[in-house]
Amino acid sequence: MTDHAATQHTADAEHLADTHDLIKVRGARENNLKDVSVDLPKRRLTVFTGVSGSGKSSLVFDTIAAESRRMINETYSSFIQGFMPSQSRPDVDVLEGLTTAIIVDQEPMGANVRSTVGTATDVHAMLRILYARLGQPQVGPPQAFSFNVASTSGSGSATVTRKDGTTAREHREYSVAGGMCVRCEGTGRVSELDLTQVLDDSRSLVEGAITIPGYTADGWMVRTYSESGFLDPDKPIKDYSKRERDDLLYKEPTKVRINGINLTYEGLIPKIQKSMLSKDKDAMQPHIRAFVDRAVTFQVCPDCRGTRLSALARSSKVAGKGIDELAQMQISDLAVWMRELDEPSVGPLLDSLRETLDSFVEIGLGYLSLDRAAGSLSGGEAQRTKMIRHLGSSLTDITYVFDEPTIGLHPHDIQSMNGLLRQLRDKGNTVLVVEHKPETIAIADHVVDLGPGAGTAGGEICFEGTVDGLRASDTLTGRHLGYRASLKQTVRTGKDAIPIRGASANNLRDVDVDVPLGVLTVVTGVAGSGKSSLIHGSIPAHVVVVTVDQRPIKGSRRSNPATYTGVLEPIRKAFAKVNGVKPALFSANSEGACPVCNGAGMVYTELGVMETVASVCEACEGRRFSDEVLLYTLAGRSIADVLEMPVADALAYFSEGESKNPAAAKVLSHLVDVGLGYLALGQPLTTLSGGERQRLKLATHMAEKGGVYVLDEPTTGLHLADVAQLLALLDRLVDSGKTVIVIEHHLAVMAHADWIIDLGPGAGHDGGRVVFEGTPADLVEVGATLTATHLRRYVSG
């Protein structure tokens, strides 16, 4: 071979660096995965399918993404790693070809009361710079427009060192110009306490006059008041003088000494405001939230009119508008306004702002405003908001990991989302998507189907290949990929209705609508059309409603389905009665806990900056209970044996024989009804998928006595094969005399409805109207809305 030929041969051969085009997973055993091995193509769109609980999240999030992030964290110094959460290596033999993983999940944006859409996406930060540069009159630097910074000033002496080394004291004054409204402290709202819910005037302090949760008459919280010396602890509150009442309710923080301990005495009202009312309600414990709902009324701040900003910050204008006015505008309108602003001196800043605002519109969130509280966003809205910062990124060869990005999206909006996923892929990125919607599965370059079942019946690769191959396969997903729910031949008719009159919450436009009782009603419309505002915000207060929403379950690794549903209580009592001992012995969080691991089942060893090592407790072998407790049995099984049972087996166990327990069986039957029969009673809540958690919430509410059930997107996290089971469950609820209202985008649920209320025609100020009321058949036949178009296409196959 000549030198020229050899050179040409080398040029034609693939470069070694270009051969790393696969992410290789070998022997993944995280959670329920059974030694899974799979090759995923890079720079392609891979969709992971399978029933809820089959192991999709375990493979994608807990194995691939977790190891990528762990390895990136290890590149930092030991000092930096000390401030970062330690992550253990996933249970997998080999992971090759990983790239930097960016997780875009459904987790809420945070419960900080000052977090808004604008602050979470940095748009507000850019607007502050814009107003600091262009605002007239000039009021200060960017922080002068921040509702998180308070204006402060002061003076005092400072010691300064001169050039010759001598020191001297000088008088200095300082001031910080902030944009925070003083009255509401940047939250946009003020609270008023109903004192009748805080105090029982007929009682004295020692008799329990303070009725706030946690303030028991003999506890330290109350002793601070009763033994302070400022108040008479034995006098009823109604007999207090004006001075005593002011000391109880409003006294400034003062040091007191009680029983030899130095404490700070503070009036009851400011103490409640600091300890309870400064937190977001969603972050509160249930009993605290119930108290706040009962005792506190929140109103728009009269000083800033809900804008959170001081009068000085609001006075500065750009092109005739203040920063507060821009934050209140619908983002799609703000994007138009920003394009018309011609200021070459801040050209790069304006370009960045326009690009970000256009991304909001492109991703289907143009109906939001920048001042919308981040904590009020749904899971789907939060996920799409997080996507914004990645759409304009110049980074390539990134692995983007999405958890059901179509949640909360109308079929019309799913087309836009599919385009964005393709856009990320076409920039040279690897896109991994956990998804159930057939519209998104259809655009995949590669499909990985896990199953065949859920929990211990899953964790295996059932299919790997193209979408056409999946459709032709005999897997559960393949068989249901073309599933179509048909319209009902006959629909139920409501005998009465819930009247909603003049609904004007958020973007609703004085809506009048009747929601029929005793039927399955589906409320639909594009994201942002006003569905949640109509149902959650407008149903009359006298109607008893049981709401199952998308808020995540709060629980530690000690929480499990048995503790969350309350079924553990009758089980513990049954064990205690048969064995003649206390029920507390049968709780791993109480007296029955293994003394070595304290009932955790695992021993966690912290190794400084290295990952924390978790190992199964050798004393109890992971069963969480002490040896003494495990000797007590009920029908031949210990409490640990019962907690290891799948729900379906536990239902059979408590339904007959010596272990028959009607109270436990009733709760377990609800879990089976919602399709969670495969879950182990003692499985930690932290290991459940999003769909499993929502169905667990539904099961707990099924026993409640409300006549009206409101379900917010119950198909979230549900496999195509499980949708039919959900529809049967909804039918059972209606047939038992309940009224079921479902806020939903899933076309199968719409087709199965008795009555449809369609809102629109668009989102934000383009929505807020009822554009159709009637049966699904009428919607398909004569409807002219976006929903009608997609439902017509769906039922026709």
C-alpha positions in Angstrom: 0.0 0.0 0.0 1.4 3.4 -1.0 1.7 6.2 1.6 -1.1 8.1 -0.1 -3.4 5.0 0.0 -2.6 4.4 3.7 -3.4 8.0 4.5 -6.7 7.8 2.6 -7.6 4.6 4.5 -7.0 6.2 7.8 -9.1 9.2 6.9 -12.0 6.9 5.8 -11.8 4.9 9.1 -14.0 6.1 12.0 -12.1 8.2 14.5 -11.8 6.4 17.8 -13.4 9.4 19.6 -16.6 8.9 17.4 -17.1 5.3 18.5 -18.5 6.3 22.0 -22.1 6.6 20.8 -23.8 4.5 23.4 -24.7 4.8 27.1 -24.1 1.2 28.3 -25.8 -0.1 31.4 -24.9 -3.5 32.8 -26.4 -5.2 35.8 -28.6 -2.4 37.2 -30.3 -3.6 40.4 -31.6 -0.3 41.9 -35.0 -0.7 43.7 -36.9 -3.4 41.8 -34.6 -3.6 38.7 -33.5 -7.3 38.1 -30.0 -7.2 36.8 -31.0 -4.9 33.9 -28.6 -4.4 31.0 -29.3 -2.0 28.1 -27.6 0.1 25.4 -29.0 3.6 24.8 -28.0 5.6 21.7 -26.5 9.0 22.3 -27.8 12.1 20.6 -31.2 10.4 20.1 -34.6 10.7 21.8 -35.3 7.6 23.9 -38.6 7.0 25.6 -39.0 4.7 28.6 -42.5 3.1 28.9 -44.1 0.5 31.2 -46.7 0.4 33.9 -46.4 2.6 36.9 -43.9 1.0 39.3 -42.2 -1.1 36.6 -38.8 0.4 37.2 -38.6 3.3 34.7 -37.6 5.9 37.2 -35.3 3.5 38.9 -33.3 3.0 35.7 -33.4 6.5 34.3 -33.3 8.7 37.4 -31.9 6.5 40.2 -29.2 4.8 38.1 -28.2 6.8 34.9 -28.8 10.4 36.1 -27.8 9.7 39.7 -24.4 8.3 38.7 -23.8 11.1 36.3 -24.4 13.7 38.9 -22.4 11.8 41.5 -19.4 11.7 39.2 -19.6 15.4 38.4 -19.8 16.2 42.2 -16.6 14.2 42.7 -14.7 16.6 40.4 -15.1 19.3 43.0 -12.6 19.7 45.9 -13.3 18.0 49.2 -14.1 21.4 50.7 -16.8 22.1 48.2 -18.2 18.5 48.4 -18.7 19.0 52.1 -21.4 21.6 51.3 -23.1 19.3 48.8 -25.6 16.5 49.4 -23.7 13.2 49.5 -24.9 10.6 47.0 -24.2 6.9 47.1 -23.3 4.9 44.0 -26.3 3.2 42.4 -26.5 -0.6 42.6 -25.1 -1.3 39.1 -22.1 -3.2 37.7 -21.1 -1.0 34.8 -22.1 2.4 33.5 -20.2 3.6 30.4 -20.5 6.5 28.1 -22.3 8.8 30.5 -22.5 12.5 29.8 -23.5 15.4 32.0 -27.1 14.8 33.1 -29.6 17.6 33.6 -32.8 16.5 35.4 -36.0 18.3 34.5 -38.5 16.8 36.9 -42.0 17.5 38.3 -40.9 18.6 41.8 -42.6 21.8 43.0 -40.6 25.0 42.5 -40.3 25.5 46.2 -42.5 26.7 49.1 -40.8 30.1 49.6 -43.5 32.8 49.7 -41.3 35.3 47.9 -40.5 32.9 45.0 -42.2 33.9 41.7 -42.1 32.8 38.1 -39.9 35.9 37.5 -37.4 35.2 40.2 -37.3 31.4 39.5 -36.3 32.0 35.8 -34.0 35.1 36.4 -36.3 37.3 34.2 -37.0 39.5 37.2 -33.3 39.9 37.8 -32.8 41.1 34.2 -35.8 43.5 34.5 -34.2 45.0 37.6 -31.0 45.7 35.7 -33.1 47.2 32.9 -34.9 49.6 35.3 -31.7 50.5 37.1 -30.2 51.6 33.7 -33.2 53.1 32.0 -35.8 53.9 34.7 -37.0 57.5 35.1 -36.7 58.8 37.7 -33.5 57.0 38.8 -34.1 55.4 42.2 -31.0 53.3 42.7 -29.2 50.1 41.7 -31.0 46.9 40.7 -31.6 45.9 44.3 -33.8 49.0 44.6 -36.4 47.1 42.5 -36.1 43.8 44.5 -38.9 42.9 46.8 -36.5 40.6 48.7 -34.3 43.5 49.9 -35.5 46.0 52.5 -34.4 49.6 52.6 -32.2 50.2 55.7 -30.0 53.0 56.9 -27.9 53.7 60.0 -24.9 55.4 61.4 -22.1 54.7 63.8 -18.4 54.8 64.4 -15.9 52.7 62.6 -12.1 52.0 63.1 -10.1 52.8 60.0 -6.4 52.1 59.3 -4.5 54.9 57.6 -1.6 54.6 55.2 1.0 55.3 57.9 -0.3 52.4 60.0 -2.1 54.4 62.6 -5.8 53.8 63.4 -8.6 56.3 64.0 -12.3 56.2 64.7 -14.6 57.9 62.1 -18.3 58.5 62.0 -19.9 56.6 59.1 -23.4 56.6 57.7 -24.8 53.9 55.5 -28.0 53.2 53.6 -29.3 50.3 51.5 -32.0 51.1 48.9 -34.2 48.1 48.6 -37.6 47.6 46.8 -39.4 45.7 49.5 -42.8 46.9 50.6 -42.5 47.6 54.3 -46.1 46.6 55.3 -46.2 43.2 53.7 -42.4 42.6 53.8 -42.4 41.7 50.1 -45.1 39.0 50.2 -47.9 41.1 48.6 -50.4 40.2 51.2 -51.1 40.9 54.8 -52.8 38.6 57.4 -55.4 39.3 60.0 -55.9 36.9 63.0 -59.3 36.0 64.3 -58.6 36.3 68.1 -61.5 34.0 68.9 -59.6 31.2 67.3 -56.4 32.0 69.2 -57.9 32.6 72.7 -60.7 31.3 74.8 -61.6 34.4 76.8 -63.5 32.5 79.4 -60.4 30.6 80.6 -57.2 31.5 82.3 -53.7 30.7 81.0 -53.4 27.7 83.3 -56.8 26.5 82.2 -55.8 26.4 78.5 -56.9 29.9 77.3 -54.4 29.8 74.3 -56.0 27.4 71.7 -53.1 27.4 69.2 -51.7 24.0 68.2 -48.7 23.1 70.4 -49.6 25.6 73.2 -50.6 23.2 76.0 -51.3 24.7 79.4 -48.4 22.9 81.0 -45.9 23.3 78.1 -43.0 25.7 77.8 -44.8 27.8 75.2 -47.5 28.7 77.6 -45.3 28.8 80.7 -43.4 31.7 79.1 -46.6 33.7 79.4 -48.0 32.3 82.7 -44.7 32.5 84.7 -43.3 35.7 83.1 -44.6 38.0 85.9 -46.4 40.2 83.4 -49.7 38.4 83.5 -52.0 36.8 86.1 -52.1 33.1 85.1 -55.2 32.4 87.1 -57.4 35.3 85.8 -59.7 34.7 82.9 -58.6 36.5 79.7 -61.9 38.5 79.6 -61.0 40.1 82.9 -57.6 41.4 81.8 -56.9 45.1 81.9 -56.0 46.8 78.7 -52.3 46.8 79.8 -52.4 43.0 80.5 -54.1 42.3 77.2 -51.5 44.3 75.2 -48.7 42.5 77.1 -50.2 39.1 76.2 -50.8 40.0 72.5 -48.3 42.6 71.4 -45.4 43.0 73.9 -42.0 43.6 72.3 -39.4 40.8 72.8 -38.2 40.9 76.4 -35.8 38.6 78.3 -37.3 36.7 81.2 -36.1 34.1 83.6 -38.4 31.1 84.3 -37.4 28.2 86.5 -33.7 29.2 86.2 -33.8 29.3 82.4 -33.4 32.5 80.4 -36.2 32.8 77.8 -37.5 35.5 75.4 -41.0 36.7 76.1 -42.8 38.0 73.0 -46.5 39.0 72.4 -48.7 36.2 71.0 -49.5 37.9 67.7 -46.0 38.7 66.5 -44.9 35.2 67.7 -47.5 33.5 65.6 -46.7 35.7 62.6 -43.0 34.7 62.8 -43.5 31.0 63.5 -46.5 30.2 61.3 -47.6 32.9 59.0 -44.2 33.6 57.4 -44.2 30.1 55.9 -46.0 28.9 52.8 -49.1 27.0 53.7 -48.1 24.0 51.5 -45.0 23.6 53.7 -46.9 23.5 57.0 -47.9 20.3 58.9 -51.5 19.4 58.4 -52.7 20.4 61.9 -50.9 23.8 61.6 -52.4 24.4 58.1 -55.9 23.6 59.5 -55.4 26.2 62.3 -54.1 28.8 59.8 -57.1 28.2 57.5 -59.4 28.6 60.5 -57.8 31.6 62.2 -56.2 33.7 59.5 -57.6 35.7 56.7 -55.1 36.8 54.0 -55.8 40.0 52.1 -53.9 41.9 49.3 -51.6 44.4 50.9 -53.3 47.8 50.8 -50.0 49.7 50.5 -48.4 48.0 47.5 -51.7 46.5 46.1 -50.1 43.1 45.9 -47.1 44.1 43.8 -44.7 43.5 46.8 -42.7 46.6 45.9 -42.3 49.9 47.7 -43.8 53.1 46.3 -40.3 54.4 45.3 -39.6 51.2 43.2 -43.0 51.6 41.5 -42.5 55.2 40.7 -39.6 54.5 38.2 -40.9 54.0 34.6 -39.5 52.6 31.3 -41.6 53.6 28.2 -44.4 54.6 30.6 -44.6 51.4 32.6 -43.3 50.4 36.0 -41.6 47.1 36.8 -44.7 46.1 38.8 -46.9 46.6 35.7 -44.6 44.4 33.6 -44.7 41.6 36.3 -48.5 41.7 36.2 -48.7 41.4 32.4 -49.4 38.1 30.8 -46.0 36.9 29.5 -47.2 36.6 25.9 -48.2 40.3 26.0 -45.0 41.2 27.8 -43.0 39.5 25.0 -44.8 41.8 22.4 -44.1 44.9 24.6 -40.4 44.0 24.9 -40.0 43.6 21.1 -41.3 47.1 20.7 -38.7 48.6 23.1 -35.8 50.2 21.2 -32.9 50.9 23.5 -29.5 50.2 21.9 -27.6 51.0 25.1 -29.0 47.8 26.7 -29.3 45.8 23.4 -27.7 42.5 24.7 -29.9 42.6 27.8 -33.0 43.1 25.8 -32.1 40.3 23.4 -31.7 37.9 26.4 -35.1 39.0 27.8 -36.9 38.7 24.5 -35.4 35.2 24.0 -36.5 34.0 27.4 -40.0 35.5 27.1 -40.4 33.9 23.7 -39.4 30.6 25.2 -42.3 30.9 27.7 -44.7 31.4 24.8 -43.2 28.6 22.8 -43.4 26.1 25.6 -47.0 26.9 26.3 -46.7 29.1 29.4 -47.4 32.4 27.8 -50.6 32.7 29.9 -48.6 33.0 33.1 -47.4 36.3 34.6 -44.0 37.0 36.2 -45.6 37.8 39.6 -47.3 34.3 39.8 -46.2 32.6 43.0 -43.8 29.7 42.1 -45.4 27.5 44.7 -48.8 27.8 43.0 -47.6 26.1 39.7 -48.8 22.6 39.0 -46.2 19.8 38.5 -46.4 20.1 34.7 -46.1 23.9 34.8 -43.1 23.7 37.1 -41.4 21.2 34.9 -41.9 23.4 31.8 -40.7 26.5 33.6 -37.5 24.6 34.5 -37.1 23.8 30.7 -36.9 27.5 29.8 -33.3 27.9 31.0 -32.2 25.0 28.8 -33.9 25.9 25.5 -31.5 28.7 24.7 -28.4 27.0 26.1 -25.3 26.7 23.9 -24.3 23.4 25.6 -24.4 20.2 23.6 -23.7 16.5 24.3 -25.8 16.9 27.5 -28.2 14.2 28.7 -31.6 15.7 29.4 -33.8 13.6 31.6 -37.6 14.3 31.6 -40.3 12.9 33.9 -43.6 12.8 32.0 -43.2 16.3 30.3 -46.7 16.1 28.9 -48.4 16.2 32.4 -51.0 19.0 32.5 -50.9 19.5 28.7 -53.9 19.4 26.5 -53.4 17.3 23.3 -53.1 20.5 21.4 -50.1 21.5 23.6 -48.4 18.1 23.4 -47.5 18.8 19.8 -45.5 21.9 20.9 -43.8 19.9 23.7 -42.8 17.2 21.2 -41.2 19.9 19.0 -39.2 21.2 22.0 -37.9 17.6 22.8 -36.9 17.2 19.2 -35.2 20.6 19.3 -33.1 19.6 22.3 -32.1 16.4 20.5 -31.3 18.0 17.2 -28.7 20.3 19.0 -26.7 17.2 19.6 -28.1 16.2 23.1 -29.3 12.8 24.4 -32.9 13.1 25.6 -34.3 10.4 27.9 -38.0 10.7 28.6 -40.2 8.7 31.0 -43.6 8.9 29.4 -47.1 7.2 29.1 -48.8 9.4 26.4 -48.9 7.6 23.0 -48.4 11.0 21.2 -44.9 11.4 22.8 -44.0 7.7 22.5 -44.7 8.0 18.8 -41.8 10.5 18.2 -39.1 8.4 19.9 -36.0 7.3 18.0 -35.6 4.4 20.5 -38.0 2.8 23.0 -37.3 0.8 26.2 -40.3 -0.9 27.7 -40.0 -2.1 31.3 -42.3 -4.6 33.1 -44.0 -6.9 32.7 -45.8 -5.8 35.9 -45.2 -3.4 38.7 -43.2 -3.7 41.9 -41.6 -7.2 42.3 -43.4 -8.3 39.1 -41.5 -5.7 37.1 -37.9 -4.5 36.8 -37.1 -6.3 33.5 -36.6 -5.1 29.9 -39.7 -6.4 27.9 -38.8 -4.6 24.7 -36.1 -2.5 23.2 -36.2 -1.0 19.7 -38.3 1.2 17.4 -41.9 2.5 18.0 -43.1 0.3 15.1 -41.4 -2.7 16.7 -43.1 -1.9 20.1 -46.5 -1.6 18.4 -46.0 -5.1 16.8 -44.7 -6.7 20.0 -46.8 -8.7 22.4 -45.9 -6.5 25.5 -48.5 -4.8 27.6 -47.5 -1.4 26.2 -47.4 -2.7 22.6 -50.9 -4.1 22.9 -52.3 -0.9 24.4 -50.4 1.6 22.2 -53.4 1.8 19.8 -56.0 1.7 22.6 -59.0 3.9 22.1 -61.8 4.3 24.6 -65.2 4.5 22.9 -68.0 6.9 23.6 -70.6 5.6 26.0 -73.8 4.3 24.4 -75.8 5.8 27.2 -74.8 8.4 29.7 -76.0 9.2 33.2 -78.1 12.3 33.7 -77.8 14.5 36.8 -81.0 15.0 38.8 -79.6 18.2 40.3 -76.6 20.5 39.9 -74.0 22.6 41.7 -74.7 26.1 40.5 -71.6 28.3 40.0 -72.5 31.9 39.4 -70.3 34.9 38.4 -67.0 33.0 38.8 -64.2 35.5 38.3 -61.2 33.9 40.0 -57.9 34.5 38.1 -58.8 34.6 34.4 -62.4 33.5 34.6 -64.8 36.0 33.0 -68.0 36.1 35.1 -68.7 32.4 34.4 -72.1 30.8 35.1 -72.2 27.0 34.8 -74.1 24.1 36.4 -72.1 21.1 37.4 -74.5 18.1 37.4 -74.7 15.9 40.5 -74.5 12.1 40.5 -72.6 11.8 37.2 -69.0 11.8 35.9 -68.1 15.3 34.8 -64.9 16.0 33.0 -63.6 19.6 32.9 -61.2 20.2 30.1 -59.4 22.9 28.0 -55.9 23.9 27.2 -53.4 24.5 30.0 -54.2 27.9 31.5 -57.8 28.1 30.3 -59.2 28.3 33.8 -60.2 24.7 34.8 -58.6 24.7 38.2 -59.9 28.3 38.9 -63.4 27.2 38.1 -63.5 24.0 40.2 -61.0 24.6 43.0 -61.8 28.3 43.4 -65.5 28.7 42.5 -67.5 25.8 43.9 -69.8 27.2 46.6 -68.4 26.9 50.2 -71.4 25.0 51.5 -70.7 22.0 49.1 -68.6 19.3 50.9 -65.8 18.5 48.5 -63.1 15.8 48.8 -60.2 17.0 46.7 -57.4 14.7 45.4 -54.8 17.0 43.9 -51.3 16.7 42.5 -49.4 18.0 45.6 -46.7 15.5 46.5 -47.0 13.3 49.6 -44.7 14.5 52.4 -43.0 11.6 54.2 -39.6 10.3 55.3 -38.0 7.0 54.5 -39.8 5.7 57.7 -43.2 6.5 56.1 -44.9 3.7 54.1 -48.4 2.8 52.8 -49.4 1.3 56.1 -48.6 4.4 58.1 -49.9 6.9 55.5 -53.3 5.2 55.1 -53.7 4.6 58.8 -54.1 0.8 58.3 -51.2 0.2 60.7 -53.4 1.3 63.6 -56.0 -1.5 63.5 -53.2 -4.0 62.7 -51.2 -2.9 65.7 -54.3 -3.2 68.0 -55.0 -6.7 66.6 -51.5 -7.9 67.4 -51.6 -6.2 70.9 -55.0 -7.8 71.7 -54.0 -11.4 70.7 -50.6 -11.2 72.5 -51.8 -9.2 75.6 -49.2 -6.4 75.2 -49.2 -2.7 74.3 -49.9 -1.6 70.7 -46.8 0.7 70.8 -44.6 -2.4 70.6 -45.8 -3.0 67.0 -44.5 0.4 65.7 -40.9 0.6 64.4 -41.0 4.3 65.2 -41.9 3.7 68.9 -41.2 1.0 71.5 -40.9 -1.9 69.1 -38.0 -0.4 67.2 -34.7 -2.4 66.8 -32.3 -0.8 69.3 -29.4 -0.9 66.9 -30.9 0.9 63.9 -33.7 2.7 65.8 -36.3 1.1 63.6 -34.8 2.3 60.3 -33.8 -1.2 59.1 -30.6 0.4 57.7 -27.5 1.7 59.4 -26.1 4.9 57.9 -22.4 5.5 58.2 -21.2 9.1 57.4 -17.7 9.3 56.0 -17.2 13.0 55.9 -16.9 14.3 52.3 -17.3 10.8 50.9 -20.7 9.3 50.3 -22.7 8.0 53.2 -22.7 4.2 53.3 -26.1 2.5 54.0 -26.0 -1.1 55.1 -28.7 -3.5 56.2 -28.9 -3.6 60.0 -27.3 -6.9 61.2 -29.3 -7.1 64.4 -32.8 -7.1 62.8 -31.7 -7.9 59.2 -33.6 -5.0 57.9 -36.9 -5.9 59.5 -36.9 -2.8 61.8 -38.3 -4.5 64.9 -36.6 -5.9 68.0 -36.3 -9.6 68.5 -38.8 -9.5 71.3 -41.5 -8.0 69.1 -40.9 -10.5 66.3 -41.8 -13.4 68.7 -45.4 -12.1 68.9 -47.6 -13.4 66.1 -51.1 -13.2 64.6 -52.3 -16.2 62.7 -48.7 -17.4 62.5 -47.2 -14.2 61.1 -45.1 -11.5 62.9 -45.7 -7.7 62.4 -42.6 -7.7 60.1 -44.1 -10.5 58.0 -47.3 -8.5 57.6 -45.5 -5.3 56.5 -43.6 -7.3 53.8 -46.9 -8.6 52.3 -48.2 -7.1 49.1 -51.5 -5.2 49.7 -53.5 -7.9 47.8 -52.1 -10.7 50.0 -52.7 -8.6 53.1 -56.3 -8.0 52.1 -56.8 -11.8 51.9 -55.0 -12.3 55.2 -57.2 -9.8 57.1 -60.5 -10.8 55.4 -60.9 -14.3 57.0 -59.8 -16.7 59.7 -58.1 -15.9 63.0 -56.6 -12.7 61.5 -59.9 -11.3 60.2 -59.9 -7.5 60.7 -62.7 -5.6 59.0 -61.2 -2.2 59.7 -57.9 -3.1 58.1 -59.6 -5.0 55.2 -61.7 -1.9 54.3 -58.6 0.3 53.9 -56.7 -2.4 52.0 -59.6 -2.9 49.6 -59.4 0.8 48.6 -55.7 0.3 47.8 -56.6 -2.7 45.6 -59.3 -0.7 43.9 -56.9 2.0 42.8 -54.5 -0.6 41.4 -51.9 -0.7 44.2 -52.4 -4.3 45.2 -48.7 -5.1 44.3 -47.2 -2.6 46.8 -45.7 -3.9 50.0 -47.3 -2.5 53.1 -44.0 -1.4 54.5 -42.4 0.0 51.3 -40.9 3.4 52.0 -42.9 6.3 50.4 -39.7 7.7 49.1 -39.4 4.8 46.6 -42.9 5.2 45.1 -43.4 6.7 41.6 -45.4 9.9 41.1 -48.4 7.9 39.8 -48.3 5.5 42.8 -48.3 8.4 45.2 -51.3 10.1 43.7 -53.3 6.8 43.7 -52.3 6.3 47.3 -53.8 9.7 48.1 -57.0 8.7 46.2 -57.3 5.5 48.2 -57.1 7.4 51.5 -59.8 9.8 50.4 -62.2 7.1 49.2 -63.4 6.4 52.8 -64.2 10.1 53.4 -67.8 11.1 53.7 -67.9 13.9 51.0 -70.6 13.6 48.3 -68.5 15.4 45.7 -65.1 14.1 44.6 -62.7 16.4 42.7 -59.8 14.7 41.0 -57.0 16.7 39.5 -55.5 14.8 36.5 -55.8 11.3 38.0 -54.2 9.7 34.9 -50.8 11.3 35.9 -48.3 8.5 35.9 -50.8 5.9 34.6 -49.9 3.4 31.9 -52.3 3.0 29.0 -53.3 -0.4 30.4 -54.2 1.2 33.8 -56.5 3.9 32.3 -59.3 1.4 31.8 -59.0 0.3 35.5 -59.2 4.0 36.5 -62.3 4.5 34.4 -63.9 1.5 36.1 -63.0 3.0 39.5 -64.6 6.3 38.6 -67.7 4.4 37.5 -67.9 2.6 40.9 -67.6 5.9 42.7 -70.5 7.4 40.7 -72.6 4.3 41.0 -72.2 4.4 44.8 -73.9 7.8 44.8 -70.9 10.1 44.5 -70.5 13.1 42.2 -67.1 12.9 40.5 -65.6 15.9 38.8 -62.3 15.2 37.0 -60.0 17.9 35.7 -58.3 16.0 32.9 -56.6 16.2 29.4 -56.6 12.4 28.7 -58.8 11.7 25.7 -59.9 8.3 27.1 -61.3 10.0 30.2 -63.1 12.6 28.1 -64.7 9.9 25.9 -65.9 8.0 29.0 -67.5 11.1 30.7 -71.2 11.6 31.2 -70.9 15.4 30.9 -68.1 17.6 29.6 -67.4 21.3 30.5 -64.8 22.7 28.1 -63.1 26.0 28.9 -61.2 28.2 26.5 -60.9 29.0 23.7 -57.3 29.8 24.6 -55.1 30.3 27.7 -54.7 33.3 30.1 -56.8 36.3 29.0 -57.7 34.3 25.8 -59.5 31.8 28.0 -61.7 31.9 31.1 -65.0 31.2 29.2 -67.1 28.0 29.0 -67.0 27.2 25.2 -68.9 23.9 25.5 -71.3 22.1 27.9 -72.8 18.7 27.0 -72.2 15.0 26.4 -69.0 13.7 24.7 -71.1 12.6 21.8 -72.4 16.1 21.3 -68.9 17.5 21.6 -67.7 15.1 18.8 -70.7 15.8 16.6 -71.1 19.6 16.8 -68.2 20.9 18.9 -65.9 23.5 17.3 -63.3 23.8 20.1 -59.7 22.5 20.2 -60.8 19.7 22.5 -63.6 18.7 20.0 -61.1 18.5 17.2 -58.7 16.1 19.1 -61.5 14.0 20.6 -63.2 13.6 17.2 -59.8 12.4 15.8 -59.3 10.1 18.8 -62.7 8.3 18.7 -62.5 7.8 14.9 -59.3 5.9 15.4 
